[in-house]
Amino acid sequence: MIDCCLIILLLILSFYFSGTETAMTAVSMPRLYELGKKGDWRAQKILMLKKDSPKLLGTLLFGNNVVNIALTALSTALMIDFFGEEYGVLIATFGVSVIVLLFSEIMPKTYALNNPLSFALISVPLLSFFVFCFSPIVKAFGIFSKTIIKVLPQGDQQVDAETVKAEIRGTILMPSEGDAVISQEKVMLKSVLDLSDVTVEDIMVHRSHVVSLNASLPLPEIFEFLSRSPYSRIPLWKGEPDNIIGVLHAKALLKLMNVYYRGKMKVSVADYVTKPWFVLNTTSLLDQLHAFKRRREHFALVVDEYGVIEGLVTLEDILEEIVGDISDENDVPTESNLQVVKTDAGGFRLDGQTTIRDINRHFKWELSDEKASTLAGYILYEVERIPSVGETFVINGFSFTIVSKNKNRLAVIDILPPAS
């Protein structure tokens, strides 16, 4: 009777050690930090134990192996007493193996994997006791194992930033059961990681869509134009559109109008503009975001390596790369906005200036944006010529049909994705 009770106790301890090992490995560290800040002493204890992971793992492995060996020896002796030496060893070998595999491996590890936090919180008080008791033995084993490991060939243990980023991105993209909110959060987190790989050229407002104003115009004309403009910042040029002399903010415009209409002094619009800020088109979004924060500005003009203006980028443009489109009552639709029309053939009709990134984000496709940032540019790069209206091209399984053109610009394009 005592032997049977001892076997049951050993099975319970084996269940405990196996489950605790899995729970301590799978438990969420951010969740533990959150509980620890709220005063949960068990979470704080787990965090403390996980700081010395070799000691923690050594305790669990030592305890689990000792219990399993004792369980096997005791069960074998008990079976020999009941069935004799000839059959007792055979029954103990297969019987105990099945019992240990089921009750000491599969069941505890499956349960702990599905409930890592609750299992870890329940098990940590007893675990702290075992860590204290087994500490000298585990330490001796640790010294011995480190000595042996030093003799073995060592691989490259350096982990660069790209490797860490790839691991985080893989974790974010791992499929999980959840609602659309969780999926959107994953998209946002991935977008944050991609900021260093995307340049301002990929998201900028192209110069053909930039609203600017001649600074030499009479002030009443400038006031009239800006009063109808939905934008809070307008680049001003002098002589030619590429010669930007400054940026006029809506607040500065109000001050200028107040001084002008009071007629107290002769004023010039050039006195109320801020100095233009030019950034290189190859600047990454991450660097540009830091630059916006450092300079406390929201607006920059994008130039190429020769200083030619290519467009403009704003803080809102970068934020939209993370959270998606941000629209307000003053926004006006532009040709680059993603406007999708379903075609009779089952495809989609898009503006040629739609960015590849917006298309991939909307449809969850993987069109390459390495050589071109817009849909029209993508087709021009692939076909290496300016196609005619009505032509159809199959590129990487996608069918592209040119619906209309504006001179040499591909204005409207139909896309038929590959059949799934």
Steps between C-alpha positions, in 0.01 A plus 500: 500500500784736588672419170186582302460833681866579435458421128198733480701774675788454254256519208362827636852641541591389147184669371601812692860517375412431134214749498699767682789470255263558206311782675817687594616482139170600339378765746475853361767732642301820427204353687722415797640854504147637494391282793822574687440876475153443643657336808455127425783345700479172306566678171789689661642170625478342155680797345773470761540125437509546121789747534715199592365264235780237528428461870125481441528251214755292692266473798207387285706246304666362813170468684322343202773243436534404865125451532473298176794277593356442846159429348648245259706325770213484749250380238739230378556373856125498564425310175768239582336443839162446334589309181847366562827597346429353154177691430536781751785671315313474168175637643682779683695599186197540274244592765704770668614640163138549392402651834799737511453604137130573552484646851850646528565632149204535263229613745701752709681654204184531292312663787789732585543599136133600480499673841860616558425801720259332742718188525812709566329712768368190680829312486742778597469475882606134503751566224675761714540237771652247256736763356624575851544130590661389175717809459834342611450192281388703198796735545743204504342357184518846341873531563558152359289563188667837431839332518394241244337760273821706489677202346238461225516709176321833538274644228432864419310635798465857374145612434469812285212745491364358173474153652311633800272702271434192285408297808262770622344531154456121485332501840262777391408322177441161660138396442281516806135479582360848551268764370564773248627737771790266582579464129509878461733529798733249333502708182588811701782326686645368174477850351705636790773244428493592131562872559875460461455315168268757336624835368320833485496465121265203538231696686556864400246714319644524148588846372223474239247496785669758724301822543738797502464873441693781331623735775503790253121506469315794658404431859123506434545222242708299746234547768227392260690192389594386850150560638374234259788260564444200730866493602652665807847540343572624148846520335569837339728540198654790320606517136433131431315223688823322599632812676320454834565800725297386800190335639199706608303362796131577550575670835761724338246579227254631760768729644588621150135574417452685828799728434411552133136595547578734788732680261745601768810404305617363169528124526643220287393136505871405508520641854246246627628177350713243677827380349442195275637171623639269232556127558662243271263258326697201630438590866330213683165562667650412837773764462249754370266432791784565745590815304142628521503447876843657544419811293139517622380534143232319299591595143803444275578531129656194335792543260716261301880482506520798261279720718200480265169505686311170468212562738421550866453283807318572825485344843148387419630306199731298725231440761269375225762239414446360848131547577355526150322790330424800724229722356333811634230737379752710308666218308446487126536183293811478288600273217726304732221404738392137476166499319393149401234416241404136444502398132263260324790259447551468876801729513557849638528839329759732654663834433847465354647726770383271780802387701602135503514511879137612523396227254686228693360622830141512369495171310770317702699441180879497465573712192861615503561867574879485477524656152182711492276654762180537292289259297577684174872499579485129580356419156740733317797336673380149417408557132784749434287720271193721507204272423193595300141514621343154494825305531508220757807366676544202731762571767570249778158345452311833508324627188530877438288679239557865404157666506596863433801731470569869551766571238773251599372450855308179572184642655267204566601133523301180552658225712386139492672299778601135448224245550525362853 
